[in-house]
Amino acid sequence: MHFVSAQTQEEQISEILSYFKENLAKSVDSVHAKHIENFEETLNKLEESEDISGILDYLISLREVISNLPTSHKNTPITIQRVILLILPLLKLVLLIYSIFSETSSMRSVSFQRLYQLCDKNDQIKIIVENLRNVQNISKEWNLNLDQRRKLLKSSAHTLDRNNESAGAFEVMQGYLRTFERSDEKELTANLIEIEAKRCVILAIKVPTVIDFADILKLKAVKYLQAKDKVVFDFMSLFTSTDTKEFTDIVQQFQTLIAEEHLQMDEIIKKKQYIQICNLKLDSSNHSYSDLANILNISIDEVEIWAIEAIASGILDAKVDQLKEEIVIKSHALNQEWQSIQDRIGEWKKKFQEMQAILQHTQQLSSVVVKK
């Protein structure tokens, strides 16, 4: 989002910083912490040099200083409530600076990264998590060069992963790896791409709805694992090169990797079953319990519950016919029409969430203006 103003970006930033310096000074008047005493001078120098990145980094560093101020002392009467009131404006301030830059400014990337870093440090990632998940789309118009885009995607993926947002982390990490499709071995080595490729593979296994392993294995960065981390590459390949029964036997050889990555064997087997079922041809939609039991390497008694879970997880669009003991599969996660429907639903959801974010942000801006 971008708010139109008659002022230049520099004037708007200067106005915001002036307001912040004035109010922070009032709040810490009686606090003689060295970093706080010099904060106005530091901000002025950064502002004069038009170092926006430096300003954002310094604002984030203030969070640590403010948090460490004494909460009870006869000469420094500052309460927990006041500390919180000082930290929260930092989030608003970085958000305001982010909103100033036009949709095509590369500075959006810098301010966006500082914004989610600040949210992450304060355990408030939920404020910006939807933007992180959609960072590949929202950053398309930011005029980023290749290195800037890679830095943004890699950092965003790590932040999502660190906050247990595995599905979003996988999508963004896969996007990061795709930027290396034209890279030679020297560039892959220089970027230590095997580390991110391995993590992308593990995330793909963890996320139930990631089914197209064949497509992931085509990525140059993932292929690079054959030379750098063959165990991980072979583990990934196992999902596409075996049937479910063979997989169940051979996967036991990867117990060390499974333990290191905190994967659960039952979830791994279920992922293989999902991949297996999604590779069925849809020419024949009616599948007997006995046929599916053989394909999935489970007992006939387990088929019905397995199908219900697969439907609930969004893997299958199917109907359970208990009388005929059949599962009628209409579509699955690898079917193009199914993907198209899911993409449309995702777009509708994204537009709704963006509208919510704009309304919330407008309310925050109104609140700041009233206080001024």
C-alpha positions, 0 to 999 in steps of 0.5 A, spaced: 500 500 500 502 507 498 499 513 501 499 519 496 502 525 499 504 532 497 511 532 501 517 528 498 519 521 501 525 525 505 520 530 508 515 525 510 520 521 513 523 527 517 516 529 519 515 522 522 522 522 526 521 529 529 515 526 532 518 520 534 524 524 537 520 529 541 515 523 544 521 519 546 525 524 549 519 526 553 518 519 555 525 518 557 527 524 560 529 522 567 532 516 564 540 516 564 541 511 559 547 512 555 544 510 548 538 513 550 541 520 551 544 520 544 539 517 540 536 524 537 543 526 535 544 519 532 538 519 528 539 526 526 546 524 523 543 518 519 537 523 517 542 528 514 546 523 510 539 520 508 541 513 510 534 510 510 537 503 512 541 506 517 535 509 520 531 503 520 537 498 523 538 504 529 530 504 530 530 496 531 537 497 535 533 501 540 528 496 542 533 492 545 536 498 549 528 500 551 527 493 553 533 493 558 532 499 561 530 499 569 523 497 571 524 500 578 528 505 581 528 511 585 531 515 580 529 512 574 521 511 575 519 507 568 514 501 569 513 495 564 507 499 561 511 505 559 516 500 556 511 497 552 508 504 550 515 505 547 517 499 543 510 499 540 511 506 536 517 503 533 513 498 529 508 503 527 514 508 525 517 502 521 510 501 518 509 508 516 516 509 513 515 502 509 508 505 506 511 512 504 515 509 498 512 507 492 510 501 489 516 500 485 521 503 490 527 498 492 527 501 498 520 498 500 524 491 500 529 494 505 523 497 510 519 491 509 525 486 511 526 491 517 519 491 519 518 483 519 525 483 523 522 487 528 515 484 529 519 477 529 524 480 535 518 482 539 514 475 538 509 479 533 510 476 527 502 475 526 502 482 524 505 481 518 505 473 517 500 474 511 505 479 507 511 474 508 507 468 505 505 472 499 512 476 499 514 473 492 507 477 489 508 483 493 515 484 491 514 484 484 514 491 482 519 493 487 525 494 482 529 489 485 536 486 482 537 479 483 541 479 489 536 484 492 531 479 491 535 473 493 536 476 500 529 478 501 526 471 499 531 467 503 530 472 509 523 471 509 523 464 508 527 463 514 523 468 518 517 463 516 520 457 518 523 460 525 516 461 526 513 454 524 510 457 518 512 451 514 507 451 508 509 459 507 516 457 508 517 452 503 513 456 498 518 462 499 524 458 499 522 454 493 522 461 490 529 463 492 531 456 489 528 458 482 532 464 482 538 459 481 536 456 475 541 459 470 546 459 475 553 455 474 556 450 479 561 456 481 555 461 483 551 455 487 557 453 491 558 461 493 551 461 495 552 455 499 545 453 496 545 446 498 543 448 505 537 452 503 536 446 498 536 441 504 531 445 508 526 446 502 526 438 501 525 437 509 519 443 508 516 439 502 516 433 506 513 436 512 507 440 509 502 435 507 499 439 501 506 439 498 505 433 493 509 435 486 516 432 488 517 430 481 517 438 480 521 439 486 527 434 484 527 438 477 530 444 481 537 445 479 539 447 486 536 440 489 539 436 483 546 439 486 544 435 492 547 429 489 554 432 489 553 435 496 548 431 500 546 425 497 543 422 503 538 428 502 537 427 495 536 420 495 531 420 501 527 425 496 528 421 490 525 415 494 518 418 494 517 418 486 522 412 484 518 407 489 511 404 490 508 405 497 510 398 499 518 398 497 518 405 500 516 403 507 521 398 507 527 402 504 525 408 508 528 405 514 535 406 511 534 414 513 533 413 520 539 418 522 536 423 517 529 422 520 531 423 527 536 429 525 530 433 522 525 431 527 520 428 522 515 422 524 515 416 520 507 415 520 507 422 517 513 420 512 509 414 510 502 418 509 506 423 505 508 417 500 501 415 500 498 422 498 504 422 492 502 415 490 494 416 490 495 423 486 499 419 481 493 415 479 490 416 472 483 420 473 480 416 467 477 411 472 474 414 478 471 408 482 476 405 486 475 399 490 477 398 498 481 392 496 485 396 490 486 402 494 489 398 500 494 394 495 496 401 492 497 404 499 500 398 503 494 398 508 489 394 510 482 394 507 479 396 514 484 402 514 482 405 507 475 408 509 479 412 515 485 414 510 480 417 505 476 421 509 483 424 512 485 425 505 479 429 503 479 433 510 487 435 508 485 437 501 489 432 498 483 429 494 476 431 492 472 424 493 466 421 495 466 415 500 461 409 498 460 405 504 455 400 500 459 399 494 466 399 498 469 404 493 472 411 493 470 415 488 476 420 486 473 426 482 480 430 483 486 430 486 492 435 488 496 434 482 490 435 477 491 441 473 483 443 474 484 442 482 490 446 482 486 452 478 480 452 483 485 452 489 489 458 486 483 462 485 480 461 492 487 463 494 487 469 490 480 471 493 483 470 500 489 474 499 484 480 496 480 479 502 486 479 507 489 485 503 483 489 504 483 488 512 490 490 512 489 496 509 483 498 513 487 496 520 493 500 517 488 506 516 486 506 523 493 506 526 495 512 521 488 516 524 490 514 531 497 517 530 494 524 527 489 525 532 495 524 537 499 529 534 
